[in-house]
Amino acid sequence: MTTPDPRPGRQPFGERLLDQIEQWGPLCVGLDPHPHLLADWGLPDTPEGLRSFSLSVLDAAENRCAAVKPQSAFYERHGSAGVAVLEEVLAASRERGLLSVLDAKRGDIGSTMGGYAQAYLQDGSPLVADSVTLSPYLGYGSLRPALDLAAETARGVWVLGLTSNPEGAEVQLAGEPTVAARILEQVAQDNAGAPRCGHVGLVVGATLPRTPTELGLDLAASGAPVLTPGVGAQGADEHDVARTFAGLTERVLVPIGRGVLESGPDGAALATAIQGWSDRLRGALRG
Ligand SMILES: O=c1ccn([C@@H]2O[C@H](COP(=O)(O)O)[C@@H](O)[C@H]2O)c(=O)[nH]1
């Protein structure tokens, strides 16, 4: 299997991600407009409330972190008007130089995956993002249309490996080698040949009781960037990230949603929370 080359003149996703992390650190601010957060911010639970919430977060995140991760669910719950806000958020992230991780966790049979790939990874699509999360539980091979279109358009994907929720282990750690280890092997094949870091990332939670190596996952050899949710509201902190991903920290992106968003709506307070997490993560991961 050969991974398509990126279109001429485009920097591959892995390289772009590493440059962003080097410049801004590993923090990725989660855009998770939960109804309770909208209420705490004094905003209505409407598309206009979502829009105001999201643009305030983007303003505070600009020039303070590497990336943002809009959670599609909270936009979709408002139907087409919410999805229109998501389109605007993705465009506004690009304008602000923030790399986007659209958290949609898509996965389906290959023919349908082609549709999802075009929605999130095709140039000119209204919902195009720099990267998107994918679920491999219909079989890693079923993700092929998205894996290939991402490579071709210099975008990225993040495949669920070991998720941060406690229920994930019953599926992901089943078998010997585990499901997660078999997914990782295939991710490594797709990243082979990338000089520093490939375009197929892996989601590995920061809340794991054991390190990926102890769980049989050779992340270092996979060439995969890692997206590690679980910091803040789910209980993990910067030291958990440093311990869990020792030796790999230059390619770890750390999404934090509620842990940042609860500081709003004041723009200065939000900016301070973002800068605070960014400094703590950089400090812990550098050591
Ligand atoms: O394993 C996973 C995969 C994705 N998520 C998503 O990340 C954020 C976490 O939000 P916090 O407020 O920082 O807890 C959310 O969008 C999840 O759907 C995850 O938590 N774990």
The ligand as an SDF file (V2000), in Angstrom:
LIG
                    3D

 21 22  0  0  0  0  0  0  0  0999 V2000
  -10.7060    9.5390   24.3990 O   0  0  0  0  0  0  0  0  0  0  0  0
  -11.3050   10.6060   24.2280 C   0  0  0  0  0  0  0  0  0  0  0  0
  -11.5590   11.1120   22.9660 C   0  0  0  0  0  0  0  0  0  0  0  0
  -12.1540   12.3410   22.8580 C   0  0  0  0  0  0  0  0  0  0  0  0
  -12.5130   13.0460   23.9440 N   0  0  0  0  0  0  0  0  0  0  0  0
  -13.1240   14.3760   23.7250 C   0  0  0  0  0  0  0  0  0  0  0  0
  -12.2280   15.3580   24.2400 O   0  0  0  0  0  0  0  0  0  0  0  0
  -12.9650   16.3820   24.8980 C   0  0  0  0  0  0  0  0  0  0  0  0
  -12.5980   16.4050   26.3670 C   0  0  0  0  0  0  0  0  0  0  0  0
  -13.2130   17.4960   26.9930 O   0  0  0  0  0  0  0  0  0  0  0  0
  -12.7890   17.9570   28.4670 P   0  0  0  0  0  0  0  0  0  0  0  0
  -13.8020   19.0050   28.7910 O   0  0  0  0  0  0  0  0  0  0  0  0
  -11.3930   18.5130   28.3820 O   0  0  0  0  0  0  0  0  0  0  0  0
  -12.8800   16.7660   29.3520 O   0  0  0  0  0  0  0  0  0  0  0  0
  -14.4330   16.1100   24.6300 C   0  0  0  0  0  0  0  0  0  0  0  0
  -14.7970   16.7890   23.4450 O   0  0  0  0  0  0  0  0  0  0  0  0
  -14.4670   14.6140   24.3960 C   0  0  0  0  0  0  0  0  0  0  0  0
  -15.5200   14.2100   23.5580 O   0  0  0  0  0  0  0  0  0  0  0  0
  -12.2700   12.5430   25.1940 C   0  0  0  0  0  0  0  0  0  0  0  0
  -12.5610   13.1710   26.2350 O   0  0  0  0  0  0  0  0  0  0  0  0
  -11.6630   11.3240   25.2930 N   0  0  0  0  0  0  0  0  0  0  0  0
  1  2  2  0
  2  3  1  0
  2 21  1  0
  3  4  2  0
  4  5  1  0
  5  6  1  0
  5 19  1  0
  6  7  1  0
  6 17  1  0
  7  8  1  0
  8  9  1  0
  8 15  1  0
  9 10  1  0
 10 11  1  0
 11 12  2  0
 11 13  1  0
 11 14  1  0
 15 16  1  0
 15 17  1  0
 17 18  1  0
 19 20  2  0
 19 21  1  0
M  END
$$$$
